[in-house]
Amino acid sequence: MVDVTSERPAGADFGPSLWAEALSHHREKTQPAADLPTQADVVIVGGGFSGLWTAYYLSLADPHRSITLLEAEHVGFGASGRNGGWCMGWAEGIDALLERPKTRTEGLRWARAMQSTLGEIKSVLDHESIDCDFHQGGTLTTATNRAQLARLQRHHDQLLTWGFDESDFQWLAQKEALDRARVEGALGAQLTPHCAVIHPAKLVAGLARVLRARGVRIYERVRVTSIRGLMLSTNRGNVACETLIRATEAYTRELPGYARLVVPVVSAMVATAPLSDALWASIGLADRPTFCDARRVTVYGQRTQDGRIAFGARARHVRGTSLPAQYASTNPIFEEVERALYSLFPQLSNHAITHRWAGVLAISPRRHLEVAFDRDTQQGHLGGYMGEGVAASNFAARRLVERMMNLPSDWVDAPFYVSRPKKWIPDPMRSAGIAIARHAAERADAAEQKGATSPFWGRVFNALV
């Protein structure tokens, strides 16, 4: 495993993401940072999905409350504008609940709520006239070797015994799998309808437009340098507030005193040029499902509305206290992503790659989605999506606003509510554990792709992850 440092090479080629190109055309003029208030009712730190969704639902619940959102760069600058565009009916933390008989009912209830979140998001998009290329084509997970096939079948059978049915997770034999996507070496696949593709930057821009119209004050290029209770210091002056919500995810690392609350992990992506009809006929993905295979090192892809493939892989631990704004397009991590893409669709190996970009996601010590709000201190946070936050941020924001406003809720004692953030173990133990987990995943995946198995590295990976 090669860790990604926070240093930017001199003269590096920093190309924009595929999504960012659209964001530049959708962005609107924001209030000048010079007008930053010294007092505010509610301050939300972070202009990604978490902050935007929180502001949206809070503005609905209490239209008279003043809401100020502070973003260090521009809305959608972080993972919210650079992700794979998977709007998933799932969240980190559900699997652990399902695996334990005592908590299985709660896990199933949470899973159903996340499935319903797709409908909630679609309803907001329709109501607010936000066009973000939303299409619910599901997720196709393909097994490309015998070990993957056995593991995926076991997991599929588990899901059915835990309370799901074939309408939630459908097993596809080899021919059915190839009819959906002609993945190289496909032996079978699992299809779930509970996922949609989106254009993340268009969603960010659409939400920001709606919030401004509702009177939410969005300030960009305002970097919070410290938080002391309900007083924030920024590069543009101090702001005192009555309620503070931290929605900073991976960029929590940059706040003094908060560095050990998250582990930042880089997820790298590439996008092809638009593909011809003949090439699409050789690939499939006609209904635009999100797609991946059953390897341990997470890969993810989608067929975009304009006929490209956007494809990514994670993860690399980001060292240092500051996070890089961009990654050089010559960084070796992009070559790894392209090799993974070509392993699934070798017919793309001679087709142009037009975009290379990366985003940074956050892993919390609890390894599940977190929502927290303390009514005594009037401080809260949300996050911990581990790269699955497009829909989970919407769900978390609604739960947070319920807590803030003391609204009726079905989730009074839910497992994703936490009283306070938890810290990671210090380095070098933290980095060593992450490096070993990544190495174990790569070794186990490589052995399986060659037709062998690697029980030792598989067990190491499972133990750490």
C-alpha positions as CSV (number, residue, x, y, z in Angstrom):
1,M,0.0,0.0,0.0
2,V,1.3,3.5,-0.9
3,D,-0.1,6.2,1.3
4,V,-1.1,9.5,-0.3
5,T,0.6,12.5,1.2
6,S,-0.8,15.9,1.5
7,E,1.9,17.5,-0.6
8,R,1.2,18.7,-4.1
9,P,4.0,18.1,-6.6
10,A,5.3,21.2,-8.4
11,G,3.8,21.6,-11.8
12,A,1.2,18.8,-11.3
13,D,-1.6,18.5,-13.8
14,F,-4.7,19.1,-11.7
15,G,-7.6,18.3,-14.0
16,P,-11.2,18.8,-12.8
17,S,-13.5,15.9,-12.2
18,L,-16.2,15.0,-14.7
19,W,-18.8,16.3,-12.3
20,A,-16.9,19.5,-11.5
21,E,-17.2,20.7,-15.1
22,A,-21.0,20.7,-14.8
23,L,-20.8,22.3,-11.4
24,S,-18.9,25.3,-12.8
25,H,-21.9,25.8,-15.2
26,H,-24.5,25.4,-12.4
27,R,-22.9,27.5,-9.7
28,E,-24.5,30.8,-8.7
29,K,-23.0,33.9,-7.2
30,T,-22.9,33.6,-3.4
31,Q,-22.8,36.3,-0.8
32,P,-19.4,37.9,-0.5
33,A,-17.3,36.6,2.3
34,A,-16.7,40.1,3.5
35,D,-20.4,40.2,4.6
36,L,-19.8,37.4,7.1
37,P,-22.0,38.0,10.2
38,T,-20.6,38.1,13.7
39,Q,-23.8,36.5,15.1
40,A,-26.0,33.8,13.7
41,D,-28.8,31.6,15.0
42,V,-27.6,28.3,13.4
43,V,-24.2,27.8,11.8
44,I,-23.5,24.7,9.7
45,V,-19.8,24.1,9.0
46,G,-19.4,22.2,5.7
47,G,-21.0,22.7,2.3
48,G,-21.3,19.1,1.2
49,F,-24.4,16.9,1.2
50,S,-24.5,16.7,5.0
51,G,-24.5,20.4,5.5
52,L,-26.9,21.1,2.5
53,W,-29.4,18.5,3.5
54,T,-29.4,19.6,7.2
55,A,-30.0,23.2,6.1
56,Y,-32.8,22.1,3.8
57,Y,-34.8,20.1,6.4
58,L,-34.1,22.7,9.1
59,S,-35.4,25.5,6.9
60,L,-38.6,23.4,6.4
61,A,-39.0,22.6,10.1
62,D,-38.4,26.2,11.2
63,P,-38.6,28.7,8.4
64,H,-38.1,31.6,10.7
65,R,-34.7,30.5,12.0
66,S,-31.7,32.1,10.5
67,I,-29.3,29.5,9.0
68,T,-25.7,30.3,8.0
69,L,-23.6,27.7,6.1
70,L,-19.8,28.1,6.0
71,E,-17.7,26.3,3.4
72,A,-14.0,26.5,3.2
73,E,-13.8,26.2,-0.6
74,H,-17.1,26.0,-2.6
75,V,-20.2,23.9,-2.1
76,G,-19.6,20.4,-3.2
77,F,-15.8,20.8,-3.1
78,G,-15.1,17.6,-1.1
79,A,-16.4,14.1,-1.6
80,S,-20.0,15.4,-2.3
81,G,-18.8,16.7,-5.7
82,R,-16.3,13.9,-6.5
83,N,-18.0,10.6,-5.6
84,G,-19.2,7.8,-7.8
85,G,-22.8,9.0,-7.9
86,W,-24.3,6.0,-6.2
87,C,-27.5,7.0,-4.3
88,M,-27.8,3.8,-2.2
89,G,-30.6,2.5,-0.1
90,W,-28.2,1.3,2.5
91,A,-25.9,2.8,5.2
92,E,-22.8,1.8,7.1
93,G,-23.8,0.1,10.3
94,I,-26.7,-1.9,9.0
95,D,-24.6,-5.0,8.2
96,A,-23.4,-5.2,11.8
97,L,-26.9,-5.1,13.1
98,L,-28.1,-7.8,10.7
99,E,-25.3,-10.1,11.7
100,R,-26.4,-10.2,15.3
101,P,-29.7,-12.0,16.1
102,K,-30.5,-9.6,18.9
103,T,-30.3,-6.5,16.7
104,R,-31.5,-8.0,13.4
105,T,-35.0,-6.5,13.6
106,E,-33.5,-3.0,14.1
107,G,-31.1,-3.6,11.2
108,L,-33.9,-4.6,8.9
109,R,-35.9,-1.6,9.9
110,W,-33.0,0.7,9.2
111,A,-32.4,-1.0,5.8
112,R,-36.1,-0.4,4.9
113,A,-35.8,3.2,6.0
114,M,-32.8,3.6,3.7
115,Q,-34.6,2.1,0.8
116,S,-37.4,4.6,1.4
117,T,-34.8,7.4,1.4
118,L,-34.4,7.0,-2.3
119,G,-38.1,7.9,-2.7
120,E,-37.6,10.8,-0.3
121,I,-34.8,12.2,-2.4
122,K,-36.7,11.7,-5.6
123,S,-39.6,13.5,-4.1
124,V,-37.4,16.5,-3.2
125,L,-35.9,16.5,-6.7
126,D,-39.3,16.7,-8.3
127,H,-40.7,19.2,-5.8
128,E,-37.7,21.5,-6.1
129,S,-37.1,21.0,-9.8
130,I,-33.6,19.7,-9.3
131,D,-32.3,17.8,-12.4
132,C,-29.3,15.6,-11.3
133,D,-29.7,12.7,-13.8
134,F,-31.4,10.6,-11.2
135,H,-32.2,7.1,-12.5
136,Q,-33.0,4.1,-10.3
137,G,-31.4,1.2,-12.1
138,G,-30.2,-0.7,-9.1
139,T,-26.8,-2.2,-8.3
140,L,-25.3,-5.2,-10.1
141,T,-22.6,-7.0,-8.2
142,T,-20.8,-9.6,-10.3
143,A,-18.7,-12.5,-9.3
144,T,-15.7,-12.9,-11.6
145,N,-14.0,-16.0,-10.1
146,R,-15.0,-19.1,-8.1
147,A,-14.1,-17.6,-4.7
148,Q,-16.1,-14.5,-5.3
149,L,-19.0,-16.6,-6.5
150,A,-19.1,-18.7,-3.3
151,R,-18.8,-15.6,-1.1
152,L,-21.4,-13.6,-3.0
153,Q,-23.9,-16.6,-2.9
154,R,-23.3,-17.0,0.8
155,H,-24.0,-13.4,1.4
156,H,-27.1,-13.5,-0.8
157,D,-28.5,-16.5,1.1
158,Q,-27.8,-14.7,4.4
159,L,-29.8,-11.6,3.3
160,L,-32.8,-13.8,2.5
161,T,-32.6,-15.5,5.9
162,W,-32.3,-12.1,7.6
163,G,-35.7,-10.9,6.3
164,F,-35.2,-9.7,2.7
165,D,-36.6,-11.4,-0.3
166,E,-35.9,-11.6,-4.1
167,S,-37.5,-8.3,-4.7
168,D,-34.7,-6.8,-2.6
169,F,-31.8,-9.0,-3.7
170,Q,-32.2,-11.1,-6.8
171,W,-29.7,-13.8,-7.7
172,L,-28.7,-14.0,-11.4
173,A,-27.2,-17.1,-13.0
174,Q,-24.3,-16.6,-15.4
175,K,-26.4,-16.1,-18.5
176,E,-28.7,-13.6,-16.7
177,A,-25.8,-11.8,-15.3
178,L,-24.1,-11.5,-18.8
179,D,-27.4,-10.2,-20.2
180,R,-27.3,-7.3,-17.8
181,A,-23.5,-6.6,-18.2
182,R,-20.9,-8.4,-20.2
183,V,-18.4,-8.4,-17.4
184,E,-15.2,-10.4,-18.2
185,G,-15.3,-13.7,-16.5
186,A,-18.8,-13.3,-15.0
187,L,-20.1,-16.4,-13.3
188,G,-23.1,-15.0,-11.6
189,A,-24.4,-11.8,-10.0
190,Q,-26.6,-10.2,-7.4
191,L,-29.0,-7.4,-8.4
192,T,-30.7,-5.0,-6.0
193,P,-33.1,-2.3,-7.2
194,H,-32.4,-0.1,-4.2
195,C,-29.8,2.2,-5.7
196,A,-29.9,5.1,-8.2
197,V,-27.3,6.9,-10.2
198,I,-27.0,10.7,-9.9
199,H,-24.8,13.4,-11.1
200,P,-23.5,14.5,-7.7
201,A,-22.4,18.0,-8.7
202,K,-25.8,18.8,-10.2
203,L,-27.4,17.7,-6.9
204,V,-25.1,19.9,-4.9
205,A,-25.8,22.9,-7.1
206,G,-29.5,22.3,-7.1
207,L,-29.7,22.1,-3.3
208,A,-27.6,25.2,-3.0
209,R,-29.9,27.1,-5.3
210,V,-33.0,26.0,-3.3
211,L,-31.4,27.0,0.0
212,R,-30.5,30.4,-1.2
213,A,-34.1,30.9,-2.4
214,R,-35.2,29.9,1.1
215,G,-33.0,32.5,2.7
216,V,-30.2,30.3,3.9
217,R,-26.9,32.3,3.8
218,I,-24.1,30.3,2.1
219,Y,-20.6,31.7,2.5
220,E,-17.9,30.1,0.4
221,R,-14.1,30.6,0.9
222,V,-14.7,30.9,4.6
223,R,-12.4,28.5,6.4
224,V,-13.1,27.7,10.0
225,T,-9.8,27.6,11.9
226,S,-11.0,26.7,15.3
227,I,-14.2,25.9,17.3
228,R,-14.6,26.9,20.9
229,G,-18.0,26.1,22.1
230,L,-20.4,28.2,20.1
231,M,-17.7,30.6,18.9
232,L,-16.0,30.0,15.5
233,S,-12.8,31.6,14.3
234,T,-12.5,31.9,10.5
235,N,-10.1,33.4,8.0
236,R,-12.7,36.2,7.7
237,G,-13.4,36.9,11.4
238,N,-15.2,35.4,14.3
239,V,-18.8,34.1,14.3
240,A,-20.9,33.5,17.5
241,C,-23.9,31.3,17.1
242,E,-26.8,29.8,19.2
243,T,-26.5,26.3,17.5
244,L,-23.6,24.7,15.8
245,I,-23.6,21.7,13.4
246,R,-20.4,20.2,12.2
247,A,-20.8,18.6,8.8
248,T,-17.1,18.3,7.8
249,E,-16.6,14.6,7.2
250,A,-13.0,13.9,6.0
251,Y,-12.1,17.6,6.5
252,T,-12.7,17.3,10.2
253,R,-9.0,16.3,10.1
254,E,-8.1,19.9,9.5
255,L,-9.8,21.3,12.6
256,P,-7.5,21.8,15.6
257,G,-8.4,19.3,18.3
258,Y,-10.5,17.1,15.9
259,A,-7.9,15.4,13.9
260,R,-8.3,11.9,15.5
261,L,-12.1,11.8,14.9
262,V,-11.8,10.5,11.4
263,V,-9.4,8.7,9.1
264,P,-9.4,10.3,5.6
265,V,-9.2,7.9,2.7
266,V,-8.8,8.8,-0.9
267,S,-11.1,7.3,-3.5
268,A,-9.9,7.8,-7.1
269,M,-12.0,7.9,-10.2
270,V,-11.7,8.0,-14.0
271,A,-14.2,8.6,-16.8
272,T,-14.2,7.5,-20.4
273,A,-15.1,9.6,-23.4
274,P,-18.7,9.0,-24.5
275,L,-19.0,5.4,-25.9
276,S,-20.5,4.5,-29.2
277,D,-23.7,2.5,-29.5
278,A,-21.6,-0.5,-30.8
279,L,-19.4,-0.4,-27.7
280,W,-22.4,-0.1,-25.4
281,A,-23.8,-3.2,-27.1
282,S,-20.7,-5.1,-26.2
283,I,-20.9,-3.9,-22.6
284,G,-24.6,-3.9,-21.6
285,L,-25.7,-1.8,-18.6
286,A,-28.8,-0.9,-20.6
287,D,-30.8,0.2,-17.6
288,R,-27.9,2.1,-16.1
289,P,-27.4,0.1,-12.9
290,T,-24.4,1.0,-10.7
291,F,-22.0,-1.9,-10.9
292,C,-19.1,-3.5,-9.1
293,D,-17.6,-7.0,-8.5
294,A,-17.2,-9.0,-5.3
295,R,-13.5,-8.2,-4.7
296,R,-12.5,-6.9,-1.3
297,V,-10.9,-3.7,-2.6
298,T,-14.0,-1.7,-3.3
299,V,-14.6,-0.7,-6.9
300,Y,-17.7,1.1,-8.2
301,G,-19.0,2.4,-11.6
302,Q,-21.9,3.9,-13.4
303,R,-23.1,4.5,-16.9
304,T,-23.6,8.3,-17.0
305,Q,-26.5,10.0,-18.7
306,D,-24.2,11.3,-21.5
307,G,-22.9,7.8,-22.3
308,R,-19.6,7.5,-20.4
309,I,-18.4,5.1,-17.8
310,A,-17.4,6.8,-14.5
311,F,-15.5,4.3,-12.5
312,G,-13.6,4.4,-9.2
313,A,-11.8,2.4,-6.5
314,R,-10.7,3.0,-3.0
315,A,-8.9,3.3,-0.7
316,R,-5.6,4.9,0.2
317,H,-4.9,6.4,3.6
318,V,-4.2,10.1,3.5
319,R,-1.4,11.1,5.8
320,G,-0.8,14.6,7.2
321,T,-3.1,17.1,8.9
322,S,-4.1,18.9,5.8
323,L,-5.9,17.2,2.8
324,P,-4.9,17.8,-0.8
325,A,-7.3,19.9,-2.9
326,Q,-6.6,17.8,-6.0
327,Y,-4.5,14.9,-7.1
328,A,-2.1,15.0,-10.1
329,S,-3.6,13.1,-13.0
330,T,-0.2,11.3,-13.3
331,N,-0.6,9.8,-9.8
332,P,-0.2,6.0,-9.9
333,I,-3.5,5.5,-8.1
334,F,-5.3,6.3,-11.4
335,E,-3.5,3.6,-13.2
336,E,-4.7,1.1,-10.6
337,V,-8.3,2.3,-11.2
338,E,-8.0,1.9,-14.9
339,R,-6.6,-1.6,-14.6
340,A,-9.6,-2.5,-12.4
341,L,-11.9,-1.1,-15.0
342,Y,-10.2,-3.0,-17.9
343,S,-10.4,-6.2,-15.9
344,L,-14.2,-5.9,-16.0
345,F,-14.5,-4.5,-19.5
346,P,-11.3,-5.2,-21.5
347,Q,-12.9,-3.8,-24.6
348,L,-12.4,-0.3,-23.1
349,S,-8.6,-0.7,-22.9
350,N,-8.1,1.3,-26.1
351,H,-10.8,3.8,-25.4
352,A,-9.9,7.3,-24.3
353,I,-9.9,8.2,-20.6
354,T,-10.9,11.9,-20.5
355,H,-11.0,12.6,-16.7
356,R,-9.0,11.5,-13.6
357,W,-9.9,12.8,-10.2
358,A,-10.0,11.9,-6.5
359,G,-12.0,12.7,-3.4
360,V,-11.4,12.1,0.2
361,L,-14.0,10.2,2.4
362,A,-14.0,9.7,6.1
363,I,-13.9,6.6,8.3
364,S,-15.0,7.1,11.9
365,P,-13.8,4.8,14.7
366,R,-17.2,3.4,15.2
367,R,-17.3,2.4,11.5
368,H,-21.0,3.4,11.0
369,L,-23.1,6.5,10.3
370,E,-23.3,8.9,13.2
371,V,-25.8,11.5,14.2
372,A,-25.3,13.5,17.4
373,F,-27.0,16.6,19.0
374,D,-26.6,17.8,22.5
375,R,-29.5,20.1,23.5
376,D,-27.5,21.4,26.5
377,T,-24.5,22.6,24.5
378,Q,-26.5,23.1,21.2
379,Q,-23.8,21.3,19.3
380,G,-24.1,18.4,16.9
381,H,-22.5,16.6,14.0
382,L,-23.3,14.0,11.3
383,G,-21.2,11.8,9.1
384,G,-19.3,8.6,9.1
385,Y,-20.7,7.3,5.8
386,M,-17.5,5.6,4.7
387,G,-18.0,6.5,1.1
388,E,-21.7,5.7,1.0
389,G,-23.1,9.1,1.9
390,V,-25.1,10.3,-1.1
391,A,-28.4,9.0,0.3
392,A,-27.2,8.3,3.9
393,S,-26.5,12.0,4.3
394,N,-30.2,12.8,3.6
395,F,-31.3,10.2,6.1
396,A,-28.8,11.5,8.7
397,A,-29.9,15.1,8.2
398,R,-33.5,14.3,8.8
399,R,-32.7,12.5,12.0
400,L,-30.5,15.3,13.2
401,V,-33.2,17.9,12.6
402,E,-35.7,15.8,14.5
403,R,-33.3,15.8,17.4
404,M,-32.6,19.5,17.2
405,M,-36.3,20.5,17.0
406,N,-37.4,17.8,19.4
407,L,-39.8,16.5,16.7
408,P,-41.8,13.2,16.9
409,S,-39.5,10.4,15.7
410,D,-39.5,6.6,15.2
411,W,-35.8,6.6,15.9
412,V,-35.5,7.7,19.6
413,D,-33.0,5.0,20.6
414,A,-31.5,4.2,17.2
415,P,-28.0,2.8,17.1
416,F,-26.7,5.5,14.8
417,Y,-27.3,8.2,17.5
418,V,-24.1,8.9,19.5
419,S,-23.6,11.1,22.5
420,R,-20.1,12.4,21.5
421,P,-17.4,11.7,18.9
422,K,-15.0,8.9,19.4
423,K,-11.2,9.1,18.7
424,W,-9.1,6.8,16.6
425,I,-6.1,5.2,18.2
426,P,-3.0,7.3,17.6
427,D,-0.3,6.8,15.0
428,P,1.7,4.8,14.1
429,M,-0.8,2.0,15.2
430,R,-3.7,3.5,13.2
431,S,-1.7,3.8,9.9
432,A,-0.2,0.4,10.4
433,G,-3.6,-1.2,10.8
434,I,-5.0,0.5,7.7
435,A,-1.9,-0.5,5.7
436,I,-2.2,-4.1,6.8
437,A,-5.9,-4.2,5.9
438,R,-5.3,-2.9,2.4
439,H,-2.4,-5.3,1.9
440,A,-4.5,-8.2,3.0
441,A,-7.3,-7.3,0.7
442,E,-5.0,-7.0,-2.3
443,R,-3.2,-10.3,-1.6
444,A,-6.5,-12.2,-1.1
445,D,-8.1,-10.6,-4.2
446,A,-5.0,-11.4,-6.3
447,A,-5.0,-15.0,-5.2
448,E,-8.7,-15.5,-6.0
449,Q,-8.3,-13.9,-9.4
450,K,-5.6,-16.6,-10.2
451,G,-8.0,-19.3,-9.3
452,A,-6.5,-19.9,-5.8
453,T,-7.6,-18.8,-2.4
454,S,-5.8,-17.0,0.4
455,P,-7.4,-18.1,3.7
456,F,-4.7,-16.3,5.8
457,W,-5.0,-12.9,4.1
458,G,-8.8,-13.3,3.9
459,R,-8.9,-13.8,7.7
460,V,-6.6,-10.9,8.4
461,F,-8.8,-8.6,6.3
462,N,-12.0,-9.8,8.0
463,A,-10.5,-9.4,11.4
464,L,-9.4,-5.8,10.7
465,V,-12.5,-4.7,8.7
